[in-house]
Amino acid sequence: MKSKFLPILCLPLALLLLCQTPAMASPGDAQFLLVREAFRAGDSARLERAAAQMGAHELLPHVEYYRLKMQLEQADDAQVQDFLQRHDQTYVAERLRADWIRVLHKRGRLADLETEYAKLSSPEQDLRCLAQQARLAKQDKSVLDEVQALWLTLLEPPEACQPVLEALIVEKRVRADDVWERIRRQFEANRVHWARLTMYYLPVSQTPEPRQAERAIEHPTAFLLKLPSNWAKTRLGRELAALAVQRVATNAPDTAAILLEKIQDKLQDSEKHWAWSQIGLFAAKRHLPEASAWFANAKTAKLSDEAAQWKTRAALRALNWSAVRSSIEAMPPHLAARPEWVYWLGRAYKAGGLLTEAQNLFEAIAGQPSFYGKLAEEELGRITQLPPRAQELSSEEKARAAEHPGLRRALALFRLDVRLEGVREWNYSLRGMNDRELLATADLAHRHQIFDRAINTAEKTSNEHDFHLRFLAPFSDQVRPAAKNQSLDEAWVYGLMRQESRFITNAKSSAGASGLMQLMPATARWVAKKIGIKDYQHSRVNDADTNLLLGTSYMRMVLDGLDNHPVLASAAYNAGPGRARKWQDVKPLEGAIYAETIPFNETRDYVKKVMSNAIYYSVLFNGKPDSLKARLGTVSPRGSAARIEELP
């Protein structure tokens, strides 16, 4: 079973060049791939030989970039400026300018660095810090205000950011309290290595010895059980005890609570309350019923964004609407403004009889093409429909998109399966486009079967929309029979595929999942065996027909094993059936609450997007409104789902 859409994947260069069809190939393609291979190998002579045979090719600016990048450490201003001027406002100029800024920093040319930095459109964090270093060098102390705002969020800083962070210490803009708070945030985010480095910013009297810190971090329970008699007399002793409690809580919140109760009277309020907030956080992630009570013990502790959200999720799980309200109202404004917390605060107001206030909140997010935008619509008595479709594109609009130099370069890169650079070139080309230009560009991607770019580009429109492009349904001749054979809702299948792969047949995740339905090797082999494919080889996983057969078969098995509930099955498809079952409650749970309280960030986002996608596909396929709330339904109590067989 071989799909006509299957792109060439993971072949040696020579075989790739032989296998390209005349329809795909363009004069100079083979030579460009040789140029790129030579660049990656650092072989300038081989690069020049291949480049000389390319002729007039869309990707010559990339060849120029490769050539100059290889000698950038020795390059002079004239060479660099000539390139930047000739390729102004292009992706390769942006890329070279970023590289040149790093060279200018090494050369100590800080004024030139600032000049070039000002021309970047989207600087990376290390470049922002290099520019801040340049400003500090000329005594521009205002930069410290910017850096101070990152003190509790830039927890794993690039090397270029270390000097500006250290400037906060030198200028006494952060004190010991601030250093300990940063260490706590790093512990909470499991950036323990970075927390150890932050400890060196502490006053000498509060800096732990390496062996002492090691014991608290690596053996926290033993550390707490063997505290010396005078441990609470110093801030260092108390802070290390609180950090050890946090480390225990990451795996055993109940044990951490017992240990903290024994020592809390010797801790100061800030230390004690933070430790309780950490026990509450990790208890909430494990759906322990004590989570809210442990959060209550934290009293006025300054919560991180993560802890503040899990305090709310614990209250949601307990259906404690007054606690939901108070915890959202206590969130910092940037967090409370997120659609999920606007919606749940509206629900809390509604539960408390504040109907006008609830309606105002629902109106604030209703109409947004998102999970909570749809749910807010339904709270207002409206069911999801498609927005008016934008006026049909003219031939002139399509032609302008096809002639755009950056998009032409991106298409050439996609043609050669140089996908990462193709995506970057494509995305850079979208800067400044209006809705009509974005729609024409999405249409261009669709016509070239670059489905992920079509979707992502169409999603960027502000006023004119085409949801037929946002929610493409390619491979219908293969998907529909596969879904029908497994008695699956086609809209849900497409919603899941859109989230899994954006319809890239050779998509491969960092975890090793492959194809349209992103199957892990072990899962694919297991399903193939279960459905009787005797000659299955994993090399076939990117074949669209095979991938769809295995993926839809697995969806059916998961659905059968999980109460026939698409929310549970979606969670299972991403994180495994065992986890999906574990996340059920001892009582029936509203589907939206189940989704919002999934402990894994990736899976929580995934489930909400799959279910939201399915609504739009349903409306597109059936031509009538659909209800997200009805699809989410009620998740049955833990243990009620059927267990036909343990699934991978």
Secondary structure as UniProt FT lines:
FT   TURN            4..5
FT   HELIX           13..19
FT   TURN            22..24
FT   TURN            27..28
FT   HELIX           29..41
FT   HELIX           44..51
FT   TURN            52..53
FT   TURN            58..59
FT   HELIX           60..70
FT   HELIX           72..74
FT   HELIX           77..86
FT   TURN            87..89
FT   HELIX           91..106
FT   TURN            107..108
FT   HELIX           110..117
FT   TURN            118..119
FT   HELIX           125..137
FT   TURN            138..139
FT   TURN            141..142
FT   HELIX           143..148
FT   TURN            149..153
FT   HELIX           159..161
FT   HELIX           162..170
FT   TURN            171..172
FT   HELIX           176..188
FT   TURN            189..190
FT   HELIX           192..198
FT   HELIX           199..201
FT   HELIX           204..206
FT   HELIX           210..218
FT   HELIX           220..225
FT   TURN            229..230
FT   HELIX           231..233
FT   HELIX           235..249
FT   TURN            250..251
FT   HELIX           253..263
FT   HELIX           264..266
FT   HELIX           269..285
FT   TURN            286..287
FT   TURN            289..290
FT   HELIX           291..297
FT   TURN            298..300
FT   HELIX           305..317
FT   TURN            318..319
FT   HELIX           321..329
FT   HELIX           333..336
FT   HELIX           339..351
FT   TURN            352..353
FT   HELIX           355..365
FT   TURN            366..367
FT   HELIX           371..379
FT   TURN            380..381
FT   HELIX           395..403
FT   HELIX           405..415
FT   TURN            416..417
FT   HELIX           419..429
FT   TURN            430..432
FT   HELIX           435..447
FT   TURN            448..449
FT   HELIX           451..458
FT   TURN            459..460
FT   HELIX           467..470
FT   HELIX           476..485
FT   TURN            486..487
FT   HELIX           490..501
FT   TURN            502..503
FT   TURN            505..506
FT   TURN            510..511
FT   TURN            515..518
FT   HELIX           521..530
FT   TURN            531..532
FT   TURN            534..535
FT   HELIX           538..540
FT   TURN            541..542
FT   HELIX           544..561
FT   TURN            562..564
FT   HELIX           566..575
FT   HELIX           577..582
FT   STRAND          589..590
FT   HELIX           591..596
FT   HELIX           601..622
FT   HELIX           628..632
FT   STRAND          634..635
FT   TURN            638..639
//
